[in-house]
Amino acid sequence: MSAIRDVGKLSMEGACDGCVQCGTCHVYLSEKWFNQVPKAKEEELDMLDKSLDVKDTSRLACQVELTAAMDGLEAELPKNVTNLMM
């Protein structure tokens, strides 16, 4: 999440600072990468269930811990996100 929010050229709110409380860091991973990152935990899946425009490759960026092996990871931002903290 912070890589997209702080360094990337895309706009991402990250309202809860990675506490799995808002859904504003919802991303679509490419299928190649979705199958390579660790599986989502129940807390993340619950938040995604409340999110808009969820796809099979949806993840919360705050829950995808980047490693050197993930160099080249591809993600896309949904057109719509809802801040579920409000």
SULNOR-V963725 format. One record per backbone hydrogen bond with DSSP energy under -0.5 kcal/mol. NH is the residue of the N-H (numbers start at 1). CO is the residue of the C=O. If there is no record, write none. Layout:
nh:NH co:CO
nh:NH co:CO
//
This chain:
nh:5 co:1
nh:6 co:2
nh:7 co:2
nh:7 co:3
nh:8 co:3
nh:12 co:10
nh:13 co:24
nh:17 co:14
nh:26 co:23
nh:27 co:59
nh:28 co:76
nh:29 co:27
nh:29 co:57
nh:30 co:74
nh:34 co:30
nh:35 co:31
nh:36 co:33
nh:37 co:33
nh:44 co:41
nh:45 co:41
nh:46 co:42
nh:47 co:43
nh:48 co:44
nh:49 co:45
nh:50 co:46
nh:50 co:47
nh:51 co:48
nh:58 co:55
nh:59 co:27
nh:61 co:25
nh:61 co:59
nh:63 co:60
nh:64 co:61
nh:65 co:63
nh:66 co:64
nh:70 co:67
nh:71 co:68
nh:73 co:70
nh:76 co:28
nh:78 co:26
nh:84 co:22
nh:84 co:82
nh:86 co:83
//
